[in-house]
Every structure is written in structure tokens, then in C-alpha cells.
Amino acid sequence: MDKVVIADASCLIALDNIDHLYLLQRLFLNIHITEIIADEFGSSLPDWFLIHQISNLKELDLVLDPGEASALTLVLSFENALVIIDEKKGRKVAIELGLTITGTLKILLLAKQKDIIPAIKPVIGLLEAKSFRFSKSIITELLLLANES
């Protein structure tokens, strides 16, 4: 069974800002999000986004922002799910909950590995130009994995 893929707003905003939101559909077909995340995104989304209403944030909103809390709550409602989450605190909570996580930069690596994009370095440059923050050590590691160092 394929994993259900749930995204937090940061990934959507980052990829949309550089006109690469299409990568998510090419990689996963559908992306599940919550109404809270759709509101945080702020623009209309393509129909391949499946929007869920979450009524109980399982107290995750006490430690995370509402979007992250709703994303992790949604992930917990599926047996086999992957959550795309970038913020350090959200990733830490997701790991503590035993969830499978990835981030925007790993999405770029996966897109290269599946020949959707030819290289990740130029896309990382676009993200940097839009003030997307990430660790230089992570970039170095990803470029090595992508054979672009």
C-alpha cells in the first residue's frame, strides 16, 4: 500500500514561491492537508490537494503552531502516512510520535532521483533567493547524495 502524504504549509509555500508546487503531484499524485494548512497557504490550491477538517488537535497545538498540529493530527489518523514538515520543533514532535517524516529539500532530491528535475542545486538557489532557511550541512549532504557536490 502506498503511503498517504500529508504536507505542512511551509513546504507548499516554499515550492509555490518558486513555481515548483507541481513536484508534489508528480511524486505523490495527491497531497492531504487540513483546512488550517489551506488557510495558512492563503491561495487556492489545485484539485489534487485533498483537504480534511480536523476538529481535535490532540493537544498538539499546545506545543506547535496550528498548522503543524493539524498536520500531525491528520497523520495520526492514517496507518501508513508520510508527513512533509520542515520546522525543527514540528519534526522533533513527529519523530517522538513515531511518524515518518521528510522535508522540502528531500522532496527535491526525490524529484531528481525520479528524473522529474535534472538537478537540485539550481532549485535550492531559487529557495535561497526566496529566503527559505536551511542548514548548510544539510545542503552539503543533499548535494553529495544527488551527485552534485
N, C-alpha and C positions, 0 to 999 in steps of 0.2 A: 504494500500500500504506500502511495506517495505521501509525503509529509504535507500537512496543511501549513501554509506560510502566512505568518502574521507580521505586519510591519508597524513600527512606531513612526511617528510623524517625521522625525529627524531624517531618516533615510529618504522618505518621499520628498521632503522639501529640498534636500541636497541634490537628489537626482533630477528633480524638476527644474531647479535653478540652472542646471547645465544641459537641459534638454535630453536627459538620459533616463527618464522615467520608464520608457519603453523596455529597458533592460529587464525589469521585474516581470513583465508579461512574457518576454521571450524565454526567460529562465524558468518561470513557475506557472504560467498560464493565468492563474487567479491569485490575488492577494486579499487576505482577510484583514479588515481593520474595524475599529469601533467608530461609533458616531463622534466620540470625543476626538479621536485622531483625525477624522474627516474635518471637523471644525478647526482643529489646530492647523491642518494643511491650508485651509482657507479658500481654496479654489475648487471648481467642480473636478471630479475625478472620472476617468474612463470607466466604462461599464464592466471591466474585468476586475474592478475592486468590489469585493463583497462586504457590505457594511453591516455590522452587528450592533445591536443595542445591548449595553451592559448595565444592569441595574444594581449589582452589588460588587464593589471593588475589593472585597475580601480584606479590607483594612490596608491594602497595599498603598492607598492614597495617603496614608499617614507617613510614609517614608519616601514616596515617589510622586512626581507630578502626575496630574490626572491622566494624561495620555499614556505614559509608561505604565501606570497602574492598570489602566483599562486594557492595554496590550497584553500584559502578563496575565490578567484575569481571563482574557479570551483564550490565551494559550492553554491555560489550565482546564478549559472546557473541552479540549481535544486530547485524544490519546497519543497521536503521532503528529507533533507540531514543531515548527521551527519559527523562532521569533528573530526578526531583524531589529536590533536595538544597538544604539551607539553610545549612549551616555554611560559613563563609568558606574554610577550608582545603580542604574537600572540593570546593567549587565551583572553586577555583583548579586543583586537580589534574584535575578533569573537563575544564576548558577546555584545559589543557595536553595532555590526551589527545584533544582534538578532539571531545568529546562534546557533544550537545545537552542543555542544562540549563534548568530552570526552578526556581522556589521556591514555597513555600506561598502567599505573597502574590500571586504571579502567577496561581496557581490560582484565587484569589478573583476576580481581575479577569476571567479567562476565564469563570468561572461567571456573573458579571454580564453579560458580553458575550453569553452564550448564554441569558440570561434564566432562569437557574436560581435566582439570588438577585436581589432588587431593588436592593441596594446593598452596597458593600463596607465602607463606613465603620463600620456597626454591628458587622460581623463582626470587623473589626480591633480594635474596642473590646473585644470578647469575648476576643480573643487577648491583648491588653494586660492584661486583668484576670487572665489565667492565666499572666502573666509571660513570654509569648513575646517575645523580644527582636528588635528590628529597627531599622534606621536611620530616623530621622525624615525624611531626604531621600528615601528610597525611598517612604515613606508619602505624602509630598507629591506625588511623581511619579505614583504609582499613583492617587491621588485625582484628579489632573488628567486622567489617561488615562480614568478612569471617569466624568468629568464630575461629580465630587462635591466639588470644591475649595471 
